[in-house]
Amino acid sequence: MSELTTHAAWTLVVAYGLSLGYEVYRATAKTGVSEHDSIRSLLRLSPLYLVAGAVIALLFAGVGWAAWLGLVFTVVMILVSIFYYNPRMMLERDPGPIDWAEDLIYTGLLFVAAALLAYEVIGATLG
């Protein structure tokens, strides 16, 4: 496994750890603020976190095609964040500073991971 893949995998660990922590916060401390803030809504997100975990595991395992899979997954999640989550879910949640910070950090980390994986896919190295 290359350094780029390792850095991308750790970036995704942080991004999805932050995201999961935030969703637990919204499901517990902000229950009922929107239809997206409940334990039921959190459970509906579990397939996303399982897929993210599988992609991260494949990246750490150094599977040859994992960088491509990680890149596609990450780009799709960036698009979901920009074109679905922000205009729909985020605004329905009556966002405050914590919400905006989590959103910016999570999406920013996805961009970092995508860039690292894109460099990996084209054969670039850090050294």
C-alpha positions as CSV (number, residue, x, y, z in Angstrom):
1,M,0.0,0.0,0.0
2,S,1.3,3.4,-0.9
3,E,1.6,6.4,1.4
4,L,-1.1,8.2,-0.7
5,T,-3.5,5.3,-0.1
6,T,-2.7,5.2,3.6
7,H,-3.2,8.9,4.0
8,A,-6.5,8.7,2.1
9,A,-7.7,5.9,4.3
10,W,-6.9,7.7,7.5
11,T,-8.5,10.9,6.1
12,L,-11.7,8.8,5.5
13,V,-11.5,7.3,9.0
14,V,-11.5,10.8,10.4
15,A,-14.2,12.0,8.0
16,Y,-16.6,9.2,8.8
17,G,-15.8,9.1,12.5
18,L,-16.7,12.8,12.6
19,S,-19.8,12.2,10.5
20,L,-21.0,9.3,12.7
21,G,-20.3,11.3,15.9
22,Y,-22.3,14.2,14.5
23,E,-25.2,12.0,13.5
24,V,-25.3,10.4,16.9
25,Y,-25.3,14.0,18.4
26,R,-28.2,15.0,16.2
27,A,-30.1,11.8,16.9
28,T,-29.8,12.2,20.7
29,A,-29.3,15.9,21.6
30,K,-31.4,17.3,18.8
31,T,-34.1,14.6,18.5
32,G,-37.2,15.9,16.7
33,V,-35.7,19.1,15.3
34,S,-36.2,17.7,11.8
35,E,-37.2,14.4,10.3
36,H,-33.5,13.6,10.0
37,D,-32.8,13.8,13.7
38,S,-33.8,10.6,15.3
39,I,-32.4,7.2,16.2
40,R,-34.5,5.8,13.3
41,S,-32.9,8.2,10.9
42,L,-29.5,7.3,12.3
43,L,-30.2,3.6,11.7
44,R,-31.2,4.3,8.1
45,L,-27.6,5.7,7.6
46,S,-26.0,2.5,8.9
47,P,-25.5,1.1,5.3
48,L,-23.6,4.2,4.4
49,Y,-21.2,3.7,7.3
50,L,-20.9,0.0,6.6
51,V,-19.9,0.8,3.0
52,A,-17.5,3.5,4.1
53,G,-16.0,1.1,6.5
54,A,-15.6,-1.6,3.8
55,V,-13.9,0.9,1.4
56,I,-11.6,2.1,4.2
57,A,-10.7,-1.5,5.1
58,L,-9.9,-2.3,1.4
59,L,-7.7,0.8,1.2
60,F,-5.8,-0.3,4.4
61,A,-5.5,-3.9,3.0
62,G,-3.8,-2.6,-0.1
63,V,-6.2,-4.2,-2.5
64,G,-5.1,-3.2,-6.0
65,W,-8.4,-1.7,-7.2
66,A,-9.3,-0.2,-3.8
67,A,-7.9,3.2,-4.8
68,W,-10.3,3.3,-7.7
69,L,-13.2,2.2,-5.6
70,G,-12.3,4.7,-2.9
71,L,-12.0,7.5,-5.4
72,V,-15.4,6.7,-7.0
73,F,-17.1,6.4,-3.5
74,T,-15.5,9.6,-2.3
75,V,-16.5,11.6,-5.4
76,V,-20.1,10.3,-5.1
77,M,-20.2,11.3,-1.5
78,I,-18.9,14.8,-2.3
79,L,-21.7,15.1,-4.9
80,V,-24.3,13.9,-2.4
81,S,-23.0,16.4,0.2
82,I,-23.2,19.3,-2.2
83,F,-26.3,18.6,-4.2
84,Y,-28.5,16.7,-1.7
85,Y,-27.4,17.0,1.9
86,N,-26.6,20.8,2.0
87,P,-29.7,22.1,0.1
88,R,-32.2,19.7,1.6
89,M,-31.2,18.0,4.9
90,M,-28.9,20.7,6.3
91,L,-31.4,23.4,5.9
92,E,-34.2,21.3,7.4
93,R,-32.1,20.8,10.5
94,D,-32.1,24.4,11.5
95,P,-28.3,24.5,11.5
96,G,-26.1,26.2,14.0
97,P,-22.3,26.7,14.2
98,I,-21.7,23.0,15.1
99,D,-23.7,21.8,12.1
100,W,-21.9,24.1,9.6
101,A,-18.5,23.3,11.1
102,E,-19.1,19.5,10.8
103,D,-20.4,19.9,7.2
104,L,-17.4,21.9,6.1
105,I,-14.9,19.7,7.8
106,Y,-16.5,16.5,6.6
107,T,-16.8,17.7,3.0
108,G,-13.3,19.1,3.1
109,L,-11.9,15.8,4.3
110,L,-13.7,14.1,1.4
111,F,-12.0,16.5,-1.0
112,V,-8.6,15.7,0.5
113,A,-9.2,12.0,0.3
114,A,-10.4,12.3,-3.3
115,A,-7.2,14.2,-4.2
116,L,-5.0,11.7,-2.6
117,L,-6.7,8.8,-4.3
118,A,-6.7,10.6,-7.6
119,Y,-2.9,11.0,-7.3
120,E,-2.7,7.3,-6.4
121,V,-4.7,6.3,-9.4
122,I,-2.6,8.3,-11.9
123,G,0.6,6.8,-10.4
124,A,2.0,9.9,-8.5
125,T,4.1,9.4,-5.4
126,L,4.9,11.5,-2.4
127,G,8.6,11.0,-2.6
